[in-house]
Amino acid sequence: MSIIDMSKPKSDLPYGTLDLLVLKTLDTMGPLHGYSIARRIEQMSGNLKLSQGSIYPALMRLEQQGWISTKWGVSETNRKVKFYSLTRSGEKQLHIEVANWEQASSLVAKILGAKA
Amino acid sequence: MTLRRAVARLTALFRRNRLERELDDEVIAHLELAELDARERGLDPLEARREAMRRFGGIDQMKEIHRDDRSARWIENFVKDARYGLASLRREPMFSIVDGVLLTPMPFPHPERIVRVWEAPTPASSNSTTTRTFLEIKRQNQSFDAFSAESLSTATVLINGEPVRLDGRYVSWDHFAVFGLQPIIGRTFAPDEDRDGAGRVVIISHAAWQQHFGGDPGILGRDLLLDNEAHRVIGVLPPGAFDRHRARPLDQPASFWRLNSFTEAEIEAGSHWLNPVGRLKPGVTLAQAQDDLLGIRARIANQIPQWKKGWSVKVEPFDQLLVGDTLRQSIYVALGAVILVLLIACANITNLLLARSAGRAREIAVRSALGATRARIAAQLLVESLMLGALGGIAGVALAAVLIDVAAPLVPGMPFTAEISLNWRVLAFATSAVMLVSVLVGLLPAMKMSTRSAAAALNHASRGSSAATDRTRRVIVAVEVAVSVVLICGAALLFKSLVRLQNVDIGARIERVITMSIDLPWARYPDGNRLAAFYPVMIERLRAIPGVTDASFSGDLPLQGTGGENLNMPGRDERMLVGFKRADANYFSTMGMGMVAGRGFTAGDRAGSPYVTVINEALAARLRDRFGIHNPIGQGVDLPALGFGRNRRVTMTIVGVVRNERVGRDLREPVKETAYVPISQAPRMQVKLAVRTAGDATAAVPAIRAAVHQVDPMLALADIRTMEEIWERSLSGLTEPVWLIGIFAGVAALLAALGLYGVVAHAVTQQRREIGIRMALGARANDVLSLIVSHVLTTILAGLVVGLVAAVALTRVTRSLLFEVSALDPTAFAIGAAVMAAVGLIAALVPASRATRVDPTTALRSE
């Protein structure tokens, strides 16, 4: 194994955004396993650089909050995997976060626009 | 963080293994799926796997984050590190923390307000006060809430038909208000109950109540016969109040308190016999009280005799009196030694941790490569040392719990307020000491380890410790050697001083002499004639006992101190304070004290015959130097004729000069100039009996008691001791520090030796390869040995030099503890250096000799 990069895992995403994207993905796509969630986010975000592994801590956080739930299923490779799905409180949280995000981004946009 | 998440994080603690396994499963599934995708995109299997790994990112970093986020990580870490610490402990030698004796404050409310008042002939000396001084201060002062005069009082009490002498105190009515004490049953003295000599009441100690009266609450209102005088018992003090209160180290604790009432004669007499204690009013400082008393003294100046005009008054905190200077010094010295030993122990542990850290460099490097932060690693190392410290601390406290019961009775002269026990204060002290020590011990290795670059460590790990770590360890060991040298030098100095003290000439022959105190009660011996008649009759009876070769009565025994009186040459008002001792015709022969000139006392020196005195050599020398008297025999000197009633000064003829006897308790002090007077001419109720025997002195006690009871069946024999015991006790407080420091020095040397051993052993292990090469190239065992030893030698030498310099710098501390030994005594220093050098070399030679047995081929192959 080559020398491991010791810095934090690479992510171009602002902190906390990943959680929102995961929630949104599950909302749109229904129950998915980890790899599909990672792939979906990658596809949607174009050339955004994301370590696929970084979704697992995010999934764990969301599960601990009770916003997503897990169920064991079988993958395409015939292996036991966790399928994640959005819970009711997760749906509510998604709405709140989306609203927050929109508010924040419109605010930022407004300020940036005013300056320009 | 939401509550739900917090709960989830806590429960994660207990599902750790399962969560880890699930995460592993997910990662594997993810990578398989990714690989599958990549192959579907046309990549070959190897490339597909690489692509999947690349896209996933650092697996172990992700896991670290996962772990950090998933649970209350610090708890998890703590538990894990604690396990680590425990595991390391099984491999590492343990150390224990020696806990110093903490003095608890006096068991009285607001102890800082309790003071002792003295009259001070010179600024450096203290004297008891006269009755008049006490009464005037009590009447006029603005400073005290309560002010009491204490003086010794003994009484013979019949207990189960046997006369027993109890020690007690004469006090003022508000004595217990000074100490803020309430009796557990009954009452204390009522205001002014001491007026008119009316108060025939007594308060007894809890210990006396339990011991002599079986704790019977019916004691209240009963009459206690003190020397055949009925005293109504009005109260019992709480346990521990004064149970260990001794005016002098050899005294019994006070059993009873009765009221002072002063006769006109006592007020006029002007003897200094009262020990006033007071409770300062709130907010009054020592200095204010002092000014107040000086003002009072100025107002009564016309009542003070001319020769005492220059005296002053002093106010001292009460606890200062309790914790004497010698004890205070001993405690500080012991504490200092404890700290030094503790430092050495710390240094050793630091060294061990450093050595181990070298071995663990690889483990630490791997952990940090896997994303453990620097702080996290440092924390782990600190927790390990805390665990080490905590276990050591627990062992230390357990040891202390055992030792304290063994040790406490061995420490004489402790103030009665010093409760020596493992209380919460000591435990808190021990705990903070453990914490401090652990952090100290762990800090250096932790810093060294966590700042080391992971890559470098991974590369170097196989080669063992770095040169920098080695240097640190050598410096630490050198410091250990230095500290040990300081302690060994101190121990050698103190030991030499003790030997000198033990060889001090007592002036008296102390073997085969048994002594005791007898109090002749006033009721049956109401005047000097009765007393004077008793002594010779009793002595004749005692000398008739087979095996008794001599017997004598005196006012005081050797080494137990004696009163002081002022002596002046007739017609000259120039007084000098001399020791004043009553002795009968047999005292000098019983004590084996030879006459230097003239004669001792005879049966003819009795009440009514001309006043005579015998002086010791020291006083003779003083008279010669001061007054030019070369032959003192026949010379008259003025001394008080002490007896019953008012004392007056008379001219006494010096009839003899006797060899110097050690009058005082402190062997370190010079011989006191002393005048002896015939006890018949200065009769006294409290007397000391000394009996010299042909055989074992203690075996004669029953016969002595029988003889005394034949003369007076109501007399109690108290303080029965051989002169040898009295001599041994005079060394008490002086021998203990020597053994204490000696033991500490031994421990320190041992620890330093361990440290040296560790460093050399480690170096030998690290250099096996080098040694192997050298030996393969033809080096002989001696070459290898000198290579290693020369390296250690510089460490030891550096330590010795620093240690000797430090020991010289510390002479200021040691000087005051030494008797007739220079604080810079060359033999002591030489011994200190030699012992440490020898111990250090032996410690180094053992592992070094192992190096010479290195087999070149195995050594070279092993890496």
Contacts between the chains, C-beta under 8 A, distances in Angstrom:
chain1	res1	chain2	res2	distance
A	3	B	455	7.1
A	4	B	58	5.9
A	4	B	60	7.4
A	4	B	61	7.6
A	4	B	369	6.0
A	4	B	370	8.0
A	5	B	58	6.6
A	6	B	368	7.8
A	6	B	369	6.8
A	6	B	371	7.3
A	6	B	454	7.2
A	8	B	61	7.3
A	9	B	57	4.9
A	9	B	58	5.8
A	9	B	61	5.4
A	9	B	62	6.2
A	9	B	65	7.2
A	10	B	57	6.7
A	33	B	29	7.1
A	33	B	33	7.8
A	34	B	26	5.4
A	34	B	29	7.4
A	34	B	30	5.3
A	35	B	29	7.0
A	35	B	30	4.5
A	35	B	33	4.1
A	35	B	34	6.2
A	36	B	33	7.9
A	38	B	30	7.3
A	39	B	37	7.4
A	51	B	55	7.5
A	51	B	56	6.5
A	51	B	57	2.6
A	51	B	58	7.3
A	51	B	62	7.3
A	52	B	30	6.9
A	52	B	34	7.1
A	52	B	55	5.2
A	52	B	56	4.8
A	52	B	57	6.6
A	53	B	27	7.3
A	53	B	30	7.7
A	53	B	56	4.5
A	53	B	57	4.5
A	53	B	58	7.1
A	53	B	59	6.2
A	53	B	62	3.9
A	54	B	57	6.4
A	54	B	62	6.3
A	54	B	65	7.7
A	56	B	23	6.7
A	56	B	26	6.4
A	56	B	27	7.4
A	56	B	62	6.0
A	56	B	66	5.9
A	57	B	62	6.6
A	57	B	65	4.7
A	57	B	66	4.6
A	57	B	69	5.1
A	57	B	70	7.7
A	60	B	66	6.0
A	60	B	69	6.4
A	60	B	70	5.3
A	61	B	5	7.7
A	61	B	69	5.7
A	63	B	8	7.9
A	64	B	4	7.2
A	64	B	5	4.8
A	64	B	8	3.8
A	64	B	9	6.7
A	64	B	12	7.8
A	64	B	70	7.2
A	65	B	2	6.1
A	65	B	4	6.3
A	65	B	5	5.3
A	65	B	8	8.0
A	66	B	4	5.4
A	75	B	29	5.3
A	75	B	32	7.4
A	75	B	33	6.1
A	76	B	33	6.5
A	76	B	36	6.9
A	77	B	29	7.0
A	77	B	32	4.5
A	77	B	33	6.0
A	77	B	36	6.1
A	79	B	25	7.8
A	79	B	28	7.3
A	79	B	29	4.7
A	79	B	32	6.3
A	80	B	25	6.5
A	80	B	29	7.5
A	81	B	25	7.4
A	81	B	26	6.5
A	81	B	29	4.4
A	82	B	22	7.2
A	82	B	26	6.0
